[in-house]
């Protein structure tokens, strides 16, 4: 190791990654930089050959790779690997990449460190990544799996309120993280809390390129079970984020939790009715329709055509209602969209009465928060609330919604409810 020590400490967490970890380690040692770096590889007592592979690479690259090979699983004892590795990191910056992901750009670290060195107010930097499943790659931030960042610089509010970023691309300042917050050990998700914690001191830089691959393991990462588990984890992490940020975003977090509760209720009922994998189907329908050569089916028509494979026959209008319920059909408000939303809500409520999809009060609360999120870009809170109230009360007198939309698009004005 350079006598000055590493500028970057790469932290790689592994557990039973025998099939993937060589790619990860190769991606690290292939980095071309004008600074020294170290790779801290933590294996949590894998039952396969992961530890042997890590030991092999450490022997081949002793100046770079620092193996931490546990003989007893630490995670099962309540010790999260990050809390073990981060205090060991000597670098000014810490880069993340788990053992089943890998880097594909040999200049990844150099580009990100250059960006951070040029911006003293930045606490971290990230890029897009590829999700790879069964040999097929799609962008992590494709607008479906995760939202595309709206801005180059992201702040704490963005991270608390759901901007997902691929952890395998993140590089952050170690002094922004230290001391390690105790709350990290209590969170069901480490990376989300990490990003909220470090952005208390500055912003994250987004570099719009793909520098890594996330391996989507076999076993149905988009299955109903996986979706429900992911939502349940989200349900647990938001109270932690609220505590971490001292309630600064409590109103927004309450909105998100209402939407999570609605999704969990939908998944529960789908599971009870044997409609397994609707979330996966919605994702695949939306992804595939965009890949159609020469002809792009309307999303609702694609779903209506695909649902029979789940034993569900629906009309295109009912398919649109399902898409709306799952949060995939929300667009910015305009006069025509208000009419469509009104009709769709009416259809959805009628379908809910007929099929007993979810409890009416859960539906109403979730929809209210969803519309409020849809209109979030409208600066005036009263106008936004008025639009939400208008949609849910079906008060569509032309003069009323024209006034609300006009004030909304002007970005100001008050509305009487």
N, C-alpha and C positions, 0 to 999 in steps of 0.2 A: 504493500500500500504506500502511496505517496506520503512523504514525511509530513506534508502539510495536512494530511487527512483528506477524506473524500468531500467533494462539494455536494454530492447527492448520495443519499442512502435509499436503495431500492428495497422495499419490504415485500417479500413474497410469502404468502401463507399457503401451505399445502396440507392436504389430507386425502390419502387414497387417490392421488393424481398420477399414478403410474403411466397411464395412457397419454398424458398431456404434458407432464412437467419438463420433458426434454425440450419441447418447443419453447416453453417459457424461458428456460435457462439459456437456450441458444439465442433468443431474442435479446436477453440482457447482455451477454458477452459480445454480441455483434454491434452494440452501440458505439458510434463514432463521435467522440467528444473531445474538446480541448481542455477537459478537467477530469480529475479522478473521481471514481464512484465506487461504492461497495454494494453488494447484494446480500441482504440478510434473509436467509431462507429458513422459515420455521416449519418443521414437519411435526404434526401433532400426533405422534405415535401411530402412523399409518400401518394398516395390516397387510399392505401390498409392498411392492418394491420401491415405493417413492423415496424412502430414506436412503436406500442403497444408491439410487440415481443421484440424489443430492450430494451424497458423500463422494461419488465418482467425479462430479463436476467441481467440487471443492478441492479435490486433489489435483485436478487439471488446471484450475484457476485460483490458486490459494491467495493471490494478491487482490482478488475481487470478491469471491464468494465466502460468506461467513455462515456456516451451517449451524442451525439450532435444532438438534434432533431429540425430541422428547421420547422418553421410554414409557411414560404414562400420559394418557390423553388429558390435556389441560382444560379443554373446553367443557368436558363433562364435569369438571370440578369447579366450574364457574369462572375460570380464568380465560379471558378472550385473548387470542394470539396477538392482536395489535397492542394490547396493554403490556405484553412481554417484549415485543420487538421495538416499539417506538422509543422507549428509554435507552435502548442499545444504539439507536441511530446516531451517527456522528456527523452527518451531513447538514449543511445549511438548509437543504431541501430534502423532502421525503417523497419518493415515488411509489405508487401502489401497483401491484399486479399479482393476482392469485395464481396458483400453480396450474389451473386448468384454462387460463387465458394466456395470450402471448402477444408480443409486439412484432409488428411487421415493417416498421420504418426505422432503419438504423440511425436516423437523425432525430428521432423522437425526443430524446432527452435534451439534445443540444438546442433544438427549436424552442422547447418549453422553458429551459433555463434562460435562454437569450431574452424571451418575452418577459420573464419575471425580473431579470436584472435591469431591463429597460423601464420597468414600472414599479417604483418603490411602494406604491399604494396597493399593489396586487399581492394577495396572500396565496394564490394558487393558480393553476392553469390546467385545462383539460381539452381533449379533442373528441371527435366522434369515434366510434368503433364499429366493427362489423359483428353482428350476431350470426353465428354459424350453426346451422342445424341440418344434419343429414347432408353435409357437403354444400348446402345452399347458404349464401350470405345475403343479409339484408342490413340496412343501416340501423344502428341502435336508436338514433334520434331521427326516425323516419316520419314522425308525426303520428304514428300509430303505437309502436312499442313505447316510445318516449317522445315527448314534445321537442320540437326544434327550439333552441334558445332564441328569444326575440332580439337579444342584444349581444354585443361582443363581451360586455362586462356584466357579470351577474353578482348580485348582492345577497345579503342574508335573507331578505324576504323571499327572493326567488327560490332559494334552497329550502326554506321552511315550508313553502306552499307548493312543493311538488315538482320542481324542475329536476328530473332525474338525469344524472350524468354517468357515463361508464367509469367505474372505479379504476379499471385497469389502465386508464389514460391519465389519472390525476397525479399532479406534482404540486406540493405545497410547502410553504416555509415552515420549518420545524419550530421556530420560535412563536409562530402564530398558534400552534397547537399546545405548546407547553405552558403551564403544567397540565398533565393529562387529567381531564375532568373526571371526577368520580362517577358522574352520571352516565358516562360512556359504558361502564360495566353493567348498568341497569337497563340499557336500551336493547330491545330485540333486534335492532338494525344499527350497525356501527357506522356505515358510511354516511347516512343521512345526518346523523347527529354530528359526525366529524365536520361535514361541510357547514352546518349551521354554526358550529363552534368557531371554526377558523374565520368565517366571514364576519364575525363580530369586529374584526380588526381591519377588514378591507374587502376587496372584490376578487372574483375569479375571472380569469381571461379564457375566452373560448377561441380556440384555433379551429376553423372549419375544415378539417381534413381527417381522414381515417388513419390511425397509427397503430391500431391493435385489433385483435379478434377475441371475442367472447365465445367460448364453446358452450352451446346449449345442449346439456346432457340429455341422453335418451331417457325416457320415462315421463314425457308429457309435461314440459314446462308450461304449456298453455292449456293444460287440461283443467277440468272443473275443479278438481281437488287442489291443483297448484294455484289456481286463481283465488279460491277461497282462503287458502293458507296465506297467500300474499296479502290479501285484504285484511285478514286477521292480524298479521304482523303490522300493517299500516295503522290499524286501529290501536295497537299498543304503543307505537312510536310517537304519535302526535302528542299525547300527554307529556311525554319526555321532552319533546321540542318546546312545548308550552312552558315547561319548568325551566328549561335551559335559557329561553329568551325572556324570562320574567313576565310572561303574559303579553308581550308586545304585539303578538299576532293572534290573540285569542279569538277574536270575532271570525277571522278567516279560517282558523283551525276548526272552529265549531261548524262552519259551512262544509269543510272537507269531511269532517266526521259524519255529518248527516248524509253526505253522498256515499261514504263508505258503508254506512249502515244500510242504506238502500240497496247497494250492490250485494252486500252479504245476504240480505233478505231474498233478493232475486235468485242468487245462487242456491240458497237453501231450498227454496220452493222448486227450482228446476231439478235439483237433486232428488227431492221427494217424488216429483212427477216423472223421474227417469229421463229428463231432457239433459243428458250428460254432454258436457263439452260445448255449450252454446257460445261461451266466451271465445273458445278456440275457433269455432266456426266463424264468428263475427270477424275475428282478426284475419283469418285466412281469406275470407270473402273479400275483405277490404284490400288486403295485400294483392290478391290475385287479379281483382278487377282492374287494378292499375297497371298490370303487366299484360293485359290483353292487347294483342297487336291489331291496330287499325280500328278497334271498337271497344269502348269502355262501357260496360253495363252500368246502369244506374245502381247505386249501392243497394237500394231496397229490392230491385228486381233480382240482383245476384243472390241476395239472402233468401228471397222467396223461392228461388230455384234450388237453393242448396238445402233448405230446412227439411225437405222430405227425407233426407238421409238420416235425420234424427227422429223420424216418425212424426214430424209436425208439418201440417199443410196450412199455409197462411196466405192471405191475399197480400199484394204489394203494399197496401195501406197498413195492414197489420205488421208487415215486416218493417216499414218505416217507423211505426210506433216502438217496435222492439229496439231498433237502432237508436232511436231517440232516448229510450230508457237506459240504454247502455252507454250513453254519452258520446256516441260517435257521429251524431247528426246535427250538432249545435253549430250555428253560423252567426255572424254578426247581425244585429237587428236592423231591419228595414221594414217598410210598410208591408211588402209582400210576405216577408218572413213572419211577421206578427200574425197574419191570417193563417199561414201554414201551421205555425205553432199552436194556434187556437184549435184548428181542426184536429191536429194530431193529439193534443191533450184530450180532447173529447173522445177520440177513438181509443186512446190508451185507457182512459177511465172506463169506457164501455167494455173493452177487452178484459180489463181487470175484474170488473163485476162478473163477466161471463165465465172467466177461467179461474178466478180467485188466485191471481198471481201473487200479489203481496197485500199486506194489510193496508187499507186505505190511508191511515194516518202516516205510515212510513212512506208511502208513495207521495203523498201531498208534501211532506216535509222535505223529502229528497228532491222533488221537482222544484220546489220553491228555491232551494239553495242552488240547484243547477241553473235555473234561469238567472238568478242573481250573479252567478259566475259568468254566464254568457254575456251579461250586460256590464261586466266589471270595468270595461274600458270607458264607460260613461262616467265622467268625473263627478257629476252631481249625485249625491246619495239619494236625495228625495226623488229625483227623476228615475233613477235606477229602481228604487223601491216601487215607484208608481207603475213602471213597466211590468215588474214582476207581479204586482197586485192585479194589474189589468189582465195578464195572461191567465192567472189562476181563478180570477173571478168571472172571466169571460165577458168583461165589460168592454165590448168592442165598438162602442159608438164611434163613428168615423171622426167626429170632431175631437173626441178624447184621445184616440191613439195618434192622430195627426199632430196634436199639440205635444204629446209626450215625446214622439219621435223627433219633432222639430227641435224641442229644447235639448233632447239628448245629443243630437248631431251638432248642435251649437256648443255643447259642452257646458251648459249652465241652465239656469232657470229653476223654478220651483213648481212642484205639482201638488195639487190638492187631492187627497185620497178619499 
